[in-house]
Amino acid sequence: MGRARMVTILLGVAAPLTVLGVLTCTSLPAVFLSLYAHRVAAEEMKRVSLGELDIDELPRLTRLRRIAFWMMAVCGLSFALQLVLLSTGWYEELLR
Protein backbone atom coordinates (compact mmCIF):
# COMPACT_ATOMS: atom_id res chain seq x y z
CA MET A 1 0.00 0.00 0.00
CA GLY A 2 2.93 2.37 0.52
CA ARG A 3 2.29 5.69 2.12
CA ALA A 4 -1.16 6.18 0.62
CA ARG A 5 -2.72 5.70 4.05
CA MET A 6 -0.57 8.50 5.46
CA VAL A 7 -1.69 10.78 2.62
CA THR A 8 -5.31 9.92 3.42
CA ILE A 9 -4.77 10.77 7.09
CA LEU A 10 -3.03 14.05 6.24
CA LEU A 11 -5.92 15.05 4.00
CA GLY A 12 -8.39 13.99 6.67
CA VAL A 13 -6.73 16.35 9.13
CA ALA A 14 -6.38 19.15 6.58
CA ALA A 15 -10.01 19.01 5.39
CA PRO A 16 -11.64 20.49 8.53
CA LEU A 17 -8.86 23.06 8.78
CA THR A 18 -9.57 24.05 5.19
CA VAL A 19 -13.32 24.31 5.75
CA LEU A 20 -12.90 26.38 8.91
CA GLY A 21 -10.07 28.45 7.45
CA VAL A 22 -11.94 31.70 6.90
CA LEU A 23 -13.38 31.97 10.39
CA THR A 24 -10.64 30.40 12.49
CA CYS A 25 -7.39 31.30 10.66
CA THR A 26 -6.47 27.66 10.00
CA SER A 27 -5.93 27.88 6.25
CA LEU A 28 -2.16 28.21 6.59
CA PRO A 29 -1.62 24.93 8.49
CA ALA A 30 -4.09 23.25 6.13
CA VAL A 31 -2.17 24.32 3.04
CA PHE A 32 1.08 22.92 4.47
CA LEU A 33 -0.59 19.58 5.26
CA SER A 34 -2.15 19.49 1.79
CA LEU A 35 1.15 20.38 0.14
CA TYR A 36 2.94 17.61 2.01
CA ALA A 37 0.20 15.13 1.10
CA HIS A 38 0.48 16.18 -2.56
CA ARG A 39 4.26 15.69 -2.48
CA VAL A 40 4.05 12.26 -0.84
CA ALA A 41 1.38 11.13 -3.33
CA ALA A 42 3.59 12.30 -6.21
CA GLU A 43 6.55 10.36 -4.79
CA GLU A 44 4.43 7.24 -4.47
CA MET A 45 3.20 7.64 -8.05
CA LYS A 46 6.84 7.78 -9.13
CA ARG A 47 7.48 4.53 -7.23
CA VAL A 48 4.57 2.95 -9.14
CA SER A 49 6.07 4.06 -12.45
CA LEU A 50 9.44 2.57 -11.43
CA GLY A 51 7.75 -0.74 -10.64
CA GLU A 52 8.41 -0.60 -6.90
CA LEU A 53 4.67 -0.50 -6.07
CA ASP A 54 1.74 -2.35 -7.55
CA ILE A 55 0.05 -0.65 -10.52
CA ASP A 56 -3.30 -1.07 -8.75
CA GLU A 57 -2.28 1.77 -6.37
CA LEU A 58 -2.07 4.30 -9.19
CA PRO A 59 -5.80 5.27 -9.37
CA ARG A 60 -5.95 5.81 -5.60
CA LEU A 61 -2.76 7.87 -5.58
CA THR A 62 -3.95 9.93 -8.53
CA ARG A 63 -7.23 10.63 -6.73
CA LEU A 64 -5.43 11.58 -3.49
CA ARG A 65 -3.07 13.87 -5.35
CA ARG A 66 -5.99 15.57 -7.11
CA ILE A 67 -7.80 16.03 -3.78
CA ALA A 68 -4.65 17.52 -2.25
CA PHE A 69 -4.33 19.93 -5.17
CA TRP A 70 -7.90 21.15 -4.82
CA MET A 71 -7.54 21.48 -1.07
CA MET A 72 -4.48 23.69 -1.62
CA ALA A 73 -6.50 25.79 -4.07
CA VAL A 74 -9.36 26.18 -1.57
CA CYS A 75 -6.84 27.07 1.14
CA GLY A 76 -5.39 29.78 -1.09
CA LEU A 77 -8.83 31.22 -1.78
CA SER A 78 -9.70 31.00 1.90
CA PHE A 79 -6.51 32.80 2.84
CA ALA A 80 -7.17 35.54 0.26
CA LEU A 81 -10.73 35.97 1.55
CA GLN A 82 -9.41 36.07 5.09
CA LEU A 83 -7.01 38.89 4.15
CA VAL A 84 -9.86 40.88 2.63
CA LEU A 85 -12.06 40.34 5.67
CA LEU A 86 -9.25 41.34 8.03
CA SER A 87 -8.46 44.48 6.06
CA THR A 88 -12.08 45.62 5.89
CA GLY A 89 -12.76 45.20 9.61
CA TRP A 90 -15.35 42.46 9.11
CA TYR A 91 -14.05 40.42 12.04
CA GLU A 92 -14.31 43.39 14.40
CA GLU A 93 -17.91 43.95 13.35
CA LEU A 94 -18.64 40.27 13.87
CA LEU A 95 -17.37 40.41 17.46
CA ARG A 96 -19.50 43.41 18.44
Helices and strands as residue ranges (DSSP letters): H 4-19, H 21-24, H 27-49, G 55-57, H 58-88, H 90-95
